[in-house]
């Protein structure tokens, strides 16, 4: 069993909480317990100036990593989270500027070069919302659409970018609102045309996709509820229904202040928004409506799934609802914070750590558990800097804005810097919800798998002091996901710019997602009372940044990528069952495998010469190999992008345009299969992916044909 570099649970004594608003009594009690227990694990005072351990451009990596890990602080991270979650801070509102100032001042106080990247974006807010139902006995109910009344600053539950308007009609329950659900209704003679549909949110289809399908079926409006309502708290899940990501009025280019903006009537803008109104609904109110429905019984395949029983009726008989939404579209400034630690030897190569700052409500889990970890990484990096360390490559610590509206802050930044990112970015490391619960989860591009596991070996498990994070990860999960999903800020970096990426989080999910109960109090009651999981996440995240910034040879393993491509090809071959040939893929992957092996052998030789400062020729060869490994991921991009989602350029990992695509990779091929395209069209998409793999091979090999 591998041992972590630190075998204790660190904390910081003497944290001043005076600038922060005092929490409610129970919260105060729990917070005091956190601090009391944490003091038993004190390593040292991390704010004290450490001895000078490293001379410029030289350091012992083991000592450096020990110092980074031992500088952790449960109590400090806790204080960051308290400060960030004092008020709800939806992007574009005044409280969001308070969190902007907090993060900016924190990085500046550490002596980091801190700058703002500002954009203008079209954001969406609710002005008036109502929902009433008339039942078969002619009684009428006006539903309460709030999930909390204690704080007037909490935005009412709504769907951002839902169009203003009213919809009145009979209710039809459509399960998860997928195409297959509507087909199941058709088989029992139920149509949703002219009705308001009620759906429970599932895992495979986002809100925007659900509304898009309902619109195509002739529904007048849509109500969406989550079966997990905050553990009985009555939470209502907010979210966006915009299609695509980034500022909708500057699609494909950065929404810089004073720059070009499309009109709201422009087709490029209108296609991003639904045409029928939608509202989120609490589980409690959804169950009232479900219990009132008449008509046919739910299809067999829906029954005994979640709360749908064998007696569930789907309508459209007996219940009519009237829903109204008046929304406001406003141009707002979006503020990203970028703190820079300049590299000593390769300042023009960048390792980027990012997390978004904005939240639908208080955002203790989403996203400020991640923000708190990022702030602590910045603090710990400042300890290393005071000890004489300078990273070989430049590190950027980024706090994104307006992610909840559709990854707007990070997308605009990627669009503005896409050429420089393509030339200079080593990797992007994303943490959104650092702590949701127990268990470590991660997704990455395959060349980073080995590095991720190596970092997990170095960090003590937050729930078992005898184990490392790697130990529990392998015993509980042991699956590194692939990043085809579009649900956090890594999307622009990977899917548009082709930057190798990692996304990490503790806990598979949590019951207060996007509700008013995602608070500091919920965090210390449920997800991480002693902030040990926060410390572990910050440890893994920061170590990944240090290793990628410091290792003379960038630790990418493209043999892992080749093996993953082989597995994807085999899965595709089974799905096609003779519809098209995967031979072009086979040939391209074979070539990629050979080049990956050559790159690994070259890296091994160059590592042996890595610390010979006088070998200029070896340094030049390292630089060349690093550049080739860095650029190889860009080879998987295609200028035409994914058909129907052309902004997304990555042909191996990216979002499928068709909701029923059955693959989590090769999105263009998956879409062609999903819509029953001709054999020729499927074959064309296979060739496109094969050519992308060949481009990646050429980038990794270097030179010209």
C-alpha positions, 0 to 999 in steps of 0.5 A: 500500500502506498503511503501519502507524503503527509500522515496527519490531518492539517489545520491552522490555528489562530484564524480570524473570523471577525470580518464574517457575518456570524452564522445562526446559533446551530451553525456557530456551534458546529463551526466551533466544533470544527475548529476545536477538533481541527486543532488536534491535527495542527501541523504548524502555522502555515502563515508563518514564513517558512525557511528558504528551502529552494534556490531559484530554478532548483528544488527537490520535488519530494520536499516540495510536495511534502511542504505543499501537503503539510501546509494544508488547513481545514480551518482556513478552507472552512473560513473561505467557504463561510465568507463566500456563502454569506449571501446568494450570489447569482452572476450579474447581481450585486452580491456576486461582486462581493465574491469577486472582491473577496477572491481578487483581494485574496490572490493579491494579498498573497502577492500574486499577479492578479488580473480581471478579464471582463466580458458583457453577456446576455443573462436571464432573470425571472420577474414574475412566475405563477402556476395554478392547477384545476382538478377534476372536482373543479377545485383550483390550487395556486402553487407556492413556487418558492423553496425558501422564505428566510432570505429575500436575496434568494432568486426564485426557482426558474429556468434561465432563458425560458421565454416569457409567456403563459401556457394553459393545457391538460397535463401529460406525464412524460417520464424523463422527457426523452424521445423513447418516452414519447414513443412509449406514450404514442403506443398507448394512444397518448399525444402531448400536442396542445398540452403541458408536459410534466417530467422528472429530470433524469441523468441522460438529458439536460433541461434544455434537451428536455424542453427542445423535445417537448417543443418538437412534440407540440407541447405548450409548456413544460414542468420539470421536477427532481425526485431528490428534493433536498432530503425532504427539505422541499428544494427546487432545482434551478438551471438553464435551458439555453442550448449550447454554451457561452454568451448567446449574443456573441456566438463563436467570438468573445463578448468583450466590452464594447464588442459586436453583439447580435440582436435578439431577433438574429437566428443565431440567437433565437436558435439557442432559446426554447420557444415554449416556457418551462418551470422547475417544480418541487417534488411535493407539488409534482406529486400533487399533480401526478396523483390527480391525473387520469387517462391511461396507465403509465407504460410498464417500463416506467413503473417502479422506477423512482416514485412511479408506481403501477397505478400511475396515470399519465393524463391528459384527463382530469387536470389542467394547469396554467403556468406563467413566466415573465422573464428579463434578459439583461446585458451584464458584465461577467468577471473572471479572475486570473492569478499568475505564477510566472514560470522560471524556465518556460514562462510561455507554457501554461498549466491552468487550474479553474473553478467557477465562482457564481452560484444559483443560491448560496453555493456551498457545494456548487461551486464554492467548495471548489473555490475554497480549495482553489483559494487554499491552493493559492495560499499554499503556493505562496508558502512555496514561493516564499521558500524559494520555489518557482515553477518551471512553467507558468501556473494560472489560477482562474475563477470563472463567472456565470458558469451556471448560465452556460459556462459563459465566463470560461467560454468567453475567455477561451474564445478570446485566447483560443490561439494562444491556448492552442500554442501554449496550454499544457493542461486544464485542471477543473474542480467545480463541486469539490465536495458533494459527499464521500468518494473520489470521482474524476474524468480526464483525457486518457493521457492524464490517467496515470498522472492522476493516479500518481497524485492520488497515491500521495494524498491521505484519504480524508475518511481513513487515515490508514489509506491514500485517496488512490486506495479508496478510489480503486476499491470504491469506484476505479473508473476514470470517466471520459469528458464528453459531457458539457456540464462544467468549465472544462468544456471550452478548453477540451471540446473547442480548444483541444486542451488535455483536461481533468475534472474532479469531485468528491461525492457522486451527487447531493440532494440540495443541488441548485436549491436554496439549501446548498448552504454552509450549514448543509455542508458542515451538517452533511458533506464535510463537517471537518473539511477533510475532504476539502483538504484532500481535494485541494491536495490532489488538485494542487499536486497535479498543478505542481507536477505538470508545471515542474516536471522537465518532461511533461508526464503525458502517456499517450499509450493510455490514449491509444488503448482507450481508442482501441476500446472505443473502436471495439465498442463501435464495431459491436454497435454497427453490426455490419452497417459500416467498416471500422477499418479506417479507425483501425489503421489510424489507431495502429499508427497512433499506437506506434507513435505513442510508443516512440514518444514514451521511449523518447521521454524515458531517455530525456528524463534521465538527462533532465537535471543536467543544466549544461546539456543544451541539446537535451533541453532543446529535445525536451522542449520539442517532445513537450510541445509535440505531446502538448499539441497532440490533443489538438489533432483530434479537433476538426474545423467543421465541428460536430454536425448540429453543434459546430462550436464543439470541435473535438471528434473523440470526446464531445457532446452528441447533438442527438439525445439518443446517441448511444456512445460517450465518444466519437460524437459525430459517428454516434449522431449518424447512428442515432438518426439512422443515417445512410451507410455512406454518412456513417462511413464519412463520420468514421473517416473524419475521426480516423483523419483526426487520429492521424492528425494527432499522430503527426502532431505527436511524431513531429516533422512533416510527411 
